Amino acid sequence: MTRIFLRLENITTGIALRAAIAFLAIAAGLALYQVVTRFVFDAPSTWSEVITRSAMVWSVFLGVAAAFRHGAMISVDVIMNNLPRRLGLGFFLVAHGASLVFFAILAWQGWLMTGRVMSQNLAALEISIAWVYAALPTGSAFIMISIVAAMIRGARGDWPATAGADA
């Protein structure tokens, strides 16, 4: 069962990472467009800044799943690798458990907030701001899958951060 879950996590985190990269590319492209229209043509775009910010929000929330997948939570790794192996693993699991609780709360509150703002539109656009707020529950779902997988890998000893810990 854990093998199936880890395969699923690999797929979902890959999707989240590719989407995060796409949103980051959109944000970078639109930021460049905004600078050119503002300073070269002296005709600033009214919509590009809003979409750039929205794409950055999506990029961050989707990218965190990949950060957990690849063990990029450096503060946890530094402490964990300087503790005896069992204590370090315990710290790893507690820290990831706390992160799991945080993102579960964030997913729930993000879902509620998304529902509350559905009737509001983004500035300069006729698009609901709920599309931006939806990054919270969507990204949190990807993140929670990635955290659980990291905890499974850590408990199995497959987690890269546990490899260098003292016995």
GROMACS elastic network, one bead per residue, 0.5 to 0.9 nm:
[ bonds ]
;  ai    aj funct       b0    kb
    1     4     6  0.52760   500
    1     5     6  0.63620   500
    1     6     6  0.87086   500
    2     6     6  0.60057   500
    2     7     6  0.84946   500
    2   149     6  0.85192   500
    2   152     6  0.76584   500
    3     6     6  0.50970   500
    3     7     6  0.61575   500
    3     8     6  0.85593   500
    4     7     6  0.51144   500
    4     8     6  0.61541   500
    4     9     6  0.85745   500
    5     9     6  0.60696   500
    5    10     6  0.85532   500
    5   145     6  0.87712   500
    5   149     6  0.74180   500
    6    10     6  0.61085   500
    6    11     6  0.86730   500
    6   146     6  0.88474   500
    6   149     6  0.59308   500
    6   150     6  0.89773   500
    6   152     6  0.83488   500
    6   153     6  0.86009   500
    7    10     6  0.50158   500
    7    11     6  0.63767   500
    7    12     6  0.87072   500
    8    11     6  0.51664   500
    8    12     6  0.61410   500
    8    13     6  0.84685   500
    8   145     6  0.87501   500
    9    12     6  0.50534   500
    9    13     6  0.57978   500
    9    14     6  0.82029   500
    9    69     6  0.86678   500
    9   142     6  0.83613   500
    9   145     6  0.61146   500
    9   146     6  0.60958   500
    9   148     6  0.88588   500
    9   149     6  0.66347   500
   10    13     6  0.53411   500
   10    14     6  0.60494   500
   10    15     6  0.86593   500
   10    69     6  0.82918   500
   10   146     6  0.82527   500
   10   149     6  0.88304   500
   11    14     6  0.50958   500
   11    15     6  0.62604   500
   11    16     6  0.86836   500
   12    15     6  0.50481   500
   12    16     6  0.61509   500
   12    17     6  0.85693   500
   12    65     6  0.89422   500
   12   142     6  0.67298   500
   12   145     6  0.80365   500
   12   146     6  0.83410   500
   13    17     6  0.59853   500
   13    18     6  0.85077   500
   13    62     6  0.84540   500
   13    63     6  0.87152   500
   13    65     6  0.60735   500
   13    66     6  0.58483   500
   13    69     6  0.73303   500
   13   142     6  0.66461   500
   13   143     6  0.81400   500
   13   145     6  0.81903   500
   13   146     6  0.67888   500
   14    17     6  0.50997   500
   14    18     6  0.61516   500
   14    19     6  0.85113   500
   14    66     6  0.75771   500
   15    18     6  0.52557   500
   15    19     6  0.61048   500
   15    20     6  0.85026   500
   15    62     6  0.88893   500
   16    19     6  0.51285   500
   16    20     6  0.60059   500
   16    21     6  0.86008   500
   16    59     6  0.88403   500
   16    61     6  0.88559   500
   16    62     6  0.51114   500
   16    63     6  0.66017   500
   16    64     6  0.87991   500
   16    65     6  0.69440   500
   16    66     6  0.73000   500
   16   139     6  0.78973   500
   16   142     6  0.69019   500
   17    21     6  0.61854   500
   17    22     6  0.85902   500
   17    59     6  0.85249   500
   17    62     6  0.63951   500
   17    63     6  0.55913   500
   17    64     6  0.85464   500
   17    65     6  0.74903   500
   17    66     6  0.59408   500
   18    21     6  0.51018   500
   18    22     6  0.61883   500
   18    23     6  0.86578   500
   18    62     6  0.88005   500
   18    63     6  0.87063   500
   19    23     6  0.61168   500
   19    24     6  0.84948   500
   19    58     6  0.84360   500
   19    59     6  0.72576   500
   19    62     6  0.70508   500
   19    63     6  0.83213   500
   20    23     6  0.51297   500
   20    24     6  0.60920   500
   20    25     6  0.85733   500
   20    55     6  0.86142   500
   20    56     6  0.85779   500
   20    58     6  0.67208   500
   20    60     6  0.69219   500
   20    61     6  0.78646   500
   20    62     6  0.52875   500
   20    63     6  0.53846   500
   21    24     6  0.50168   500
   21    25     6  0.61280   500
   21    26     6  0.85874   500
   21    59     6  0.67654   500
   21    62     6  0.89351   500
   21    63     6  0.79223   500
   22    25     6  0.50680   500
   22    26     6  0.61847   500
   22    27     6  0.86016   500
   22    55     6  0.87864   500
   22    59     6  0.78228   500
   23    27     6  0.61127   500
   23    28     6  0.85887   500
   23    52     6  0.87232   500
   23    54     6  0.87725   500
   23    55     6  0.50171   500
   23    56     6  0.66328   500
   23    57     6  0.87048   500
   23    58     6  0.66053   500
   23    59     6  0.52670   500
   24    27     6  0.50096   500
   24    28     6  0.61090   500
   24    29     6  0.85035   500
   24    52     6  0.86734   500
   24    55     6  0.65381   500
   24    56     6  0.61590   500
   24    58     6  0.84303   500
   24    59     6  0.56809   500
   24    60     6  0.85771   500
   25    28     6  0.51012   500
   25    29     6  0.60236   500
   25    30     6  0.84805   500
   25    55     6  0.87544   500
   26    29     6  0.51509   500
   26    30     6  0.60364   500
   26    31     6  0.84084   500
   26    51     6  0.85738   500
   26    52     6  0.71444   500
   26    55     6  0.67355   500
   26    56     6  0.86643   500
   27    30     6  0.52348   500
   27    31     6  0.59651   500
   27    32     6  0.85606   500
   27    48     6  0.87815   500
   27    49     6  0.87711   500
   27    51     6  0.73003   500
   27    53     6  0.71763   500
   27    54     6  0.81661   500
   27    55     6  0.55251   500
   27    56     6  0.61655   500
   27    59     6  0.88119   500
   28    31     6  0.51014   500
   28    32     6  0.62292   500
   28    33     6  0.85962   500
   28    52     6  0.74523   500
   28    56     6  0.89824   500
   29    32     6  0.51987   500
   29    33     6  0.61885   500
   29    34     6  0.86411   500
   29    52     6  0.84850   500
   30    34     6  0.60030   500
   30    35     6  0.85714   500
   30    48     6  0.57780   500
   30    49     6  0.74381   500
   30    51     6  0.76731   500
   30    52     6  0.59953   500
   31    34     6  0.50228   500
   31    35     6  0.62745   500
   31    36     6  0.86697   500
   31    48     6  0.70932   500
   31    49     6  0.69367   500
   31    52     6  0.63494   500
   32    35     6  0.51441   500
   32    36     6  0.62023   500
   32    37     6  0.86153   500
   33    36     6  0.51873   500
   33    37     6  0.61083   500
   33    38     6  0.84482   500
   33    45     6  0.83034   500
   33    48     6  0.76086   500
   34    37     6  0.52382   500
   34    38     6  0.59522   500
   34    39     6  0.84252   500
   34    44     6  0.65004   500
   34    45     6  0.60178   500
   34    46     6  0.88085   500
   34    47     6  0.89533   500
   34    48     6  0.61320   500
   34    49     6  0.70062   500
   35    38     6  0.51628   500
   35    39     6  0.58402   500
   35    40     6  0.75793   500
   35    44     6  0.79006   500
   35    45     6  0.89956   500
   36    39     6  0.55082   500
   36    40     6  0.50630   500
   36    41     6  0.66925   500
   36    42     6  0.83725   500
   36    43     6  0.89221   500
   36    44     6  0.83064   500
   37    40     6  0.57318   500
   37    42     6  0.61116   500
   37    43     6  0.54063   500
   37    44     6  0.51127   500
   37    45     6  0.64387   500
   38    41     6  0.60088   500
   38    43     6  0.52250   500
   38    45     6  0.70443   500
   39    42     6  0.52627   500
   39    43     6  0.77726   500
   39    44     6  0.77843   500
   40    43     6  0.81433   500
   41    44     6  0.77942   500
   44    48     6  0.89312   500
   45    48     6  0.58825   500
   45    49     6  0.76879   500
   46    49     6  0.70959   500
   46    50     6  0.80347   500
   46   123     6  0.85324   500
   46   124     6  0.60846   500
   46   125     6  0.86927   500
   47    50     6  0.55868   500
   47    51     6  0.65298   500
   47    52     6  0.87534   500
   47   123     6  0.76199   500
   47   124     6  0.55712   500
   47   125     6  0.65910   500
   48    51     6  0.52252   500
   48    52     6  0.59621   500
   48    53     6  0.86386   500
   49    53     6  0.62182   500
   49    54     6  0.85570   500
   50    53     6  0.53319   500
   50    54     6  0.62088   500
   50    55     6  0.86317   500
   50   122     6  0.72782   500
   50   123     6  0.69511   500
   50   124     6  0.78833   500
   50   125     6  0.84675   500
   51    55     6  0.59738   500
   51    56     6  0.84848   500
   51   122     6  0.88805   500
   52    55     6  0.51664   500
   52    56     6  0.62067   500
   52    57     6  0.87582   500
   53    56     6  0.50670   500
   53    57     6  0.63246   500
   53    58     6  0.87945   500
   54    57     6  0.51674   500
   54    58     6  0.64094   500
   54    59     6  0.86048   500
   54   131     6  0.85861   500
   54   132     6  0.57089   500
   54   133     6  0.88813   500
   54   135     6  0.89760   500
   55    58     6  0.51237   500
   55    59     6  0.60004   500
   55    60     6  0.86453   500
   55   132     6  0.81390   500
   56    60     6  0.61515   500
   56    61     6  0.86497   500
   57    60     6  0.53365   500
   57    61     6  0.63234   500
   57    62     6  0.86252   500
   57   132     6  0.73603   500
   57   133     6  0.87662   500
   57   135     6  0.69739   500
   57   136     6  0.87021   500
   58    61     6  0.53173   500
   58    62     6  0.60537   500
   58    63     6  0.82855   500
   58   132     6  0.72905   500
   58   133     6  0.89525   500
   58   134     6  0.86180   500
   58   135     6  0.53263   500
   58   136     6  0.81848   500
   58   139     6  0.75438   500
   59    62     6  0.53691   500
   59    63     6  0.58040   500
   59    64     6  0.86444   500
   59   135     6  0.87400   500
   60    63     6  0.50451   500
   60    64     6  0.62789   500
   60   135     6  0.89737   500
   60   139     6  0.83828   500
   61    64     6  0.56413   500
   61    65     6  0.75668   500
   61   135     6  0.63730   500
   61   136     6  0.67302   500
   61   138     6  0.80291   500
   61   140     6  0.70481   500
   61   142     6  0.87083   500
   61   143     6  0.80897   500
   62    65     6  0.59313   500
   62    66     6  0.75987   500
   62   135     6  0.77995   500
   62   138     6  0.79169   500
   62   140     6  0.80058   500
   62   142     6  0.70460   500
   62   143     6  0.75627   500
   63    66     6  0.53865   500
   63    67     6  0.64913   500
   63   139     6  0.81565   500
   63   143     6  0.86532   500
   64    68     6  0.63536   500
   64    69     6  0.85475   500
   64   139     6  0.78534   500
   64   140     6  0.87395   500
   64   142     6  0.85368   500
   64   143     6  0.64001   500
   65    68     6  0.53185   500
   65    69     6  0.62079   500
   65    70     6  0.87752   500
   65   139     6  0.74855   500
   65   140     6  0.81127   500
   65   141     6  0.88742   500
   65   142     6  0.57894   500
   65   144     6  0.77048   500
   65   145     6  0.79544   500
   65   146     6  0.56239   500
   65   147     6  0.77094   500
   66    70     6  0.60969   500
   66    71     6  0.84469   500
   66    72     6  0.83968   500
   66   142     6  0.89183   500
   66   143     6  0.79238   500
   66   146     6  0.74635   500
   67    70     6  0.53408   500
   67    71     6  0.60753   500
   67    73     6  0.69358   500
   67   143     6  0.88974   500
   67   146     6  0.88099   500
   68    71     6  0.51232   500
   68    72     6  0.60477   500
   68    73     6  0.66507   500
   68   143     6  0.73481   500
   68   146     6  0.60953   500
   68   147     6  0.61705   500
   68   150     6  0.69829   500
   69    72     6  0.77721   500
   69   143     6  0.87602   500
   69   146     6  0.56469   500
   69   147     6  0.73172   500
   69   149     6  0.76845   500
   69   150     6  0.63570   500
   70    73     6  0.85604   500
   70   150     6  0.86770   500
   70   160     6  0.84163   500
   71    74     6  0.74311   500
   71    77     6  0.76901   500
   71   150     6  0.79908   500
   71   159     6  0.80551   500
   71   160     6  0.73551   500
   71   161     6  0.68763   500
   72    75     6  0.88126   500
   72    76     6  0.89808   500
   72    77     6  0.81490   500
   73    76     6  0.57994   500
   73    77     6  0.64445   500
   73    78     6  0.89410   500
   74    78     6  0.60409   500
   74    79     6  0.86591   500
   75    78     6  0.53237   500
   75    79     6  0.64621   500
   75    80     6  0.85440   500
   76    79     6  0.54368   500
   76    80     6  0.59308   500
   76    81     6  0.84754   500
   76    91     6  0.80161   500
   76    92     6  0.66966   500
   76    95     6  0.72908   500
   76    96     6  0.89325   500
   77    80     6  0.50061   500
   77    81     6  0.58723   500
   77    82     6  0.84932   500
   77    88     6  0.88152   500
   77    92     6  0.78130   500
   77   161     6  0.59601   500
   77   162     6  0.82421   500
   78    81     6  0.54105   500
   78    82     6  0.64281   500
   78   161     6  0.87153   500
   79    82     6  0.53136   500
   79    83     6  0.66122   500
   79    88     6  0.73847   500
   79    91     6  0.82789   500
   79    92     6  0.88573   500
   80    83     6  0.54461   500
   80    84     6  0.80466   500
   80    85     6  0.79094   500
   80    87     6  0.77427   500
   80    89     6  0.68204   500
   80    90     6  0.85906   500
   80    91     6  0.64645   500
   80    92     6  0.63837   500
   80   161     6  0.77280   500
   80   162     6  0.75397   500
   80   165     6  0.71278   500
   81    84     6  0.76566   500
   81    85     6  0.76268   500
   81    88     6  0.64240   500
   81    89     6  0.89452   500
   81   161     6  0.69151   500
   81   162     6  0.66940   500
   81   163     6  0.83631   500
   81   164     6  0.62360   500
   81   166     6  0.71467   500
   82    85     6  0.86349   500
   82    88     6  0.74541   500
   82   164     6  0.88826   500
   82   165     6  0.64989   500
   82   166     6  0.72455   500
   83    86     6  0.80607   500
   83    87     6  0.60885   500
   83    88     6  0.50097   500
   83    89     6  0.86916   500
   83    91     6  0.88869   500
   83   165     6  0.67511   500
   83   166     6  0.66838   500
   83   167     6  0.89092   500
   84    87     6  0.54180   500
   84    88     6  0.57836   500
   84    89     6  0.84609   500
   84   165     6  0.63815   500
   84   167     6  0.56301   500
   85    88     6  0.50585   500
   85    89     6  0.60693   500
   85    90     6  0.85751   500
   85   162     6  0.71966   500
   85   163     6  0.88810   500
   85   164     6  0.86914   500
   85   165     6  0.52179   500
   85   166     6  0.52352   500
   85   167     6  0.50404   500
   86    89     6  0.50961   500
   86    90     6  0.61718   500
   86    91     6  0.86278   500
   86   165     6  0.89183   500
   86   166     6  0.88612   500
   86   167     6  0.77092   500
   87    91     6  0.61641   500
   87    92     6  0.85114   500
   88    91     6  0.50429   500
   88    92     6  0.60585   500
   88    93     6  0.86273   500
   88   162     6  0.76937   500
   88   165     6  0.72819   500
   88   166     6  0.87288   500
   89    93     6  0.61410   500
   89    94     6  0.85636   500
   89   154     6  0.68507   500
   89   155     6  0.72767   500
   89   157     6  0.88063   500
   89   162     6  0.70496   500
   89   165     6  0.89020   500
   90    93     6  0.51681   500
   90    94     6  0.61338   500
   90    95     6  0.85048   500
   91    94     6  0.51322   500
   91    95     6  0.59844   500
   91    96     6  0.84464   500
   92    95     6  0.52540   500
   92    96     6  0.61070   500
   92    97     6  0.84043   500
   92   151     6  0.78386   500
   92   154     6  0.76386   500
   92   162     6  0.88745   500
   93    96     6  0.51473   500
   93    97     6  0.58425   500
   93    98     6  0.85132   500
   93   150     6  0.89072   500
   93   151     6  0.60454   500
   93   154     6  0.75699   500
   93   155     6  0.79694   500
   94    98     6  0.61365   500
   94    99     6  0.85642   500
   95    98     6  0.51782   500
   95    99     6  0.62877   500
   95   100     6  0.86459   500
   96   100     6  0.60427   500
   96   101     6  0.86381   500
   96   147     6  0.63995   500
   96   148     6  0.80166   500
   96   150     6  0.80549   500
   96   151     6  0.68616   500
   97   101     6  0.63179   500
   97   102     6  0.86366   500
   97   147     6  0.80526   500
   97   148     6  0.83325   500
   97   151     6  0.81266   500
   98   101     6  0.51296   500
   98   102     6  0.62016   500
   98   103     6  0.87084   500
   99   103     6  0.61460   500
   99   104     6  0.84555   500
   99   144     6  0.83027   500
   99   147     6  0.76893   500
  100   103     6  0.52861   500
  100   104     6  0.60608   500
  100   105     6  0.86436   500
  100   143     6  0.82097   500
  100   144     6  0.58106   500
  100   147     6  0.65047   500
  100   148     6  0.76393   500
  101   104     6  0.50761   500
  101   105     6  0.62571   500
  101   106     6  0.85567   500
  101   144     6  0.87836   500
  102   105     6  0.52619   500
  102   106     6  0.61319   500
  102   107     6  0.85962   500
  103   107     6  0.58622   500
  103   108     6  0.84467   500
  103   136     6  0.89492   500
  103   137     6  0.85506   500
  103   140     6  0.54395   500
  103   141     6  0.78345   500
  103   143     6  0.73270   500
  103   144     6  0.65371   500
  104   107     6  0.50703   500
  104   108     6  0.62658   500
  104   109     6  0.86254   500
  104   137     6  0.85650   500
  104   140     6  0.69627   500
  104   141     6  0.78146   500
  104   144     6  0.72009   500
  105   108     6  0.51597   500
  105   109     6  0.60632   500
  105   110     6  0.82624   500
  106   109     6  0.51482   500
  106   110     6  0.56757   500
  106   111     6  0.82824   500
  106   136     6  0.67805   500
  106   137     6  0.68759   500
  106   140     6  0.68410   500
  107   110     6  0.50272   500
  107   111     6  0.60017   500
  107   112     6  0.86205   500
  107   136     6  0.59383   500
  107   138     6  0.73345   500
  107   139     6  0.79950   500
  107   140     6  0.53229   500
  107   141     6  0.67975   500
  108   111     6  0.50972   500
  108   112     6  0.63245   500
  108   113     6  0.86438   500
  108   136     6  0.88015   500
  108   137     6  0.67028   500
  109   112     6  0.50270   500
  109   113     6  0.60297   500
  109   114     6  0.84400   500
  109   136     6  0.83599   500
  109   137     6  0.78590   500
  110   114     6  0.59261   500
  110   115     6  0.85322   500
  110   133     6  0.66375   500
  110   134     6  0.68913   500
  110   135     6  0.80007   500
  110   136     6  0.50678   500
  110   137     6  0.51811   500
  110   138     6  0.87176   500
  110   140     6  0.88078   500
  111   114     6  0.51259   500
  111   115     6  0.63694   500
  111   116     6  0.87875   500
  111   133     6  0.80503   500
  111   134     6  0.69538   500
  111   136     6  0.73799   500
  111   137     6  0.55421   500
  111   138     6  0.86695   500
  112   115     6  0.52139   500
  112   116     6  0.63607   500
  112   117     6  0.89856   500
  113   117     6  0.63294   500
  113   118     6  0.87389   500
  113   130     6  0.81104   500
  113   133     6  0.70472   500
  113   134     6  0.85512   500
  114   117     6  0.54833   500
  114   118     6  0.63464   500
  114   129     6  0.81220   500
  114   131     6  0.77488   500
  114   132     6  0.82550   500
  114   133     6  0.52206   500
  114   134     6  0.57790   500
  114   136     6  0.85202   500
  114   137     6  0.85589   500
  115   118     6  0.55560   500
  115   119     6  0.87019   500
  115   130     6  0.70872   500
  115   133     6  0.89285   500
  115   134     6  0.89542   500
  116   119     6  0.76345   500
  116   120     6  0.87710   500
  116   130     6  0.81472   500
  117   120     6  0.53841   500
  117   121     6  0.83216   500
  117   128     6  0.77122   500
  117   129     6  0.64909   500
  117   130     6  0.55881   500
  117   133     6  0.81297   500
  118   121     6  0.78248   500
  118   128     6  0.58331   500
  118   129     6  0.65445   500
  118   131     6  0.82766   500
  119   128     6  0.65242   500
  119   129     6  0.79893   500
  119   130     6  0.80431   500
  120   127     6  0.82639   500
  120   128     6  0.55891   500
  120   129     6  0.58358   500
  120   130     6  0.75607   500
  121   124     6  0.83741   500
  121   125     6  0.67368   500
  121   126     6  0.58095   500
  121   127     6  0.52463   500
  121   129     6  0.50448   500
  121   130     6  0.80563   500
  122   125     6  0.53807   500
  122   126     6  0.66641   500
  122   127     6  0.58188   500
  122   128     6  0.60164   500
  122   129     6  0.50557   500
  122   130     6  0.88214   500
  122   132     6  0.88430   500
  123   126     6  0.79647   500
  123   127     6  0.86721   500
  123   129     6  0.87129   500
  124   127     6  0.89227   500
  125   128     6  0.83522   500
  127   130     6  0.84495   500
  127   131     6  0.78422   500
  128   131     6  0.60916   500
  128   132     6  0.81322   500
  129   132     6  0.54279   500
  129   133     6  0.65921   500
  129   134     6  0.87247   500
  130   134     6  0.58695   500
  130   135     6  0.88772   500
  131   134     6  0.51979   500
  131   135     6  0.72995   500
  132   135     6  0.57690   500
  132   136     6  0.82414   500
  133   136     6  0.58784   500
  133   137     6  0.79772   500
  134   137     6  0.58063   500
  134   138     6  0.60788   500
  134   139     6  0.82403   500
  135   138     6  0.51336   500
  135   139     6  0.54620   500
  135   140     6  0.79423   500
  136   139     6  0.54067   500
  136   140     6  0.58527   500
  136   141     6  0.84987   500
  137   140     6  0.50065   500
  137   141     6  0.60529   500
  137   142     6  0.87552   500
  138   141     6  0.52542   500
  138   142     6  0.65963   500
  138   143     6  0.87111   500
  139   142     6  0.51979   500
  139   143     6  0.60764   500
  139   144     6  0.85978   500
  140   144     6  0.59508   500
  140   145     6  0.85635   500
  141   144     6  0.51949   500
  141   145     6  0.63826   500
  141   146     6  0.86914   500
  142   145     6  0.53087   500
  142   146     6  0.63177   500
  142   147     6  0.87542   500
  143   146     6  0.50103   500
  143   147     6  0.60921   500
  143   148     6  0.86767   500
  144   147     6  0.50029   500
  144   148     6  0.61959   500
  144   149     6  0.85482   500
  145   148     6  0.53470   500
  145   149     6  0.62757   500
  145   150     6  0.86725   500
  146   149     6  0.51169   500
  146   150     6  0.61339   500
  146   151     6  0.86580   500
  147   151     6  0.61836   500
  147   152     6  0.86387   500
  148   151     6  0.50389   500
  148   152     6  0.62382   500
  148   153     6  0.86508   500
  149   152     6  0.50127   500
  149   153     6  0.61406   500
  149   154     6  0.84765   500
  150   153     6  0.50527   500
  150   154     6  0.60006   500
  150   155     6  0.85460   500
  150   159     6  0.69874   500
  151   155     6  0.60894   500
  151   156     6  0.85415   500
  151   159     6  0.83592   500
  152   155     6  0.51752   500
  152   156     6  0.61861   500
  152   157     6  0.85962   500
  152   158     6  0.84238   500
  152   159     6  0.84927   500
  153   156     6  0.50969   500
  153   157     6  0.60807   500
  153   160     6  0.87215   500
  154   157     6  0.50618   500
  154   158     6  0.58678   500
  154   160     6  0.81920   500
  154   161     6  0.81230   500
  154   162     6  0.68645   500
  155   158     6  0.76458   500
  155   159     6  0.80218   500
  156   159     6  0.76101   500
  157   160     6  0.81883   500
  157   162     6  0.65590   500
  157   163     6  0.74614   500
  158   161     6  0.87083   500
  158   162     6  0.75766   500
  158   163     6  0.78100   500
  159   162     6  0.55997   500
  159   163     6  0.69878   500
  160   163     6  0.54162   500
  160   164     6  0.79067   500
  161   164     6  0.66074   500
  161   165     6  0.75976   500
  162   165     6  0.54173   500
  162   166     6  0.88421   500
  163   166     6  0.86745   500
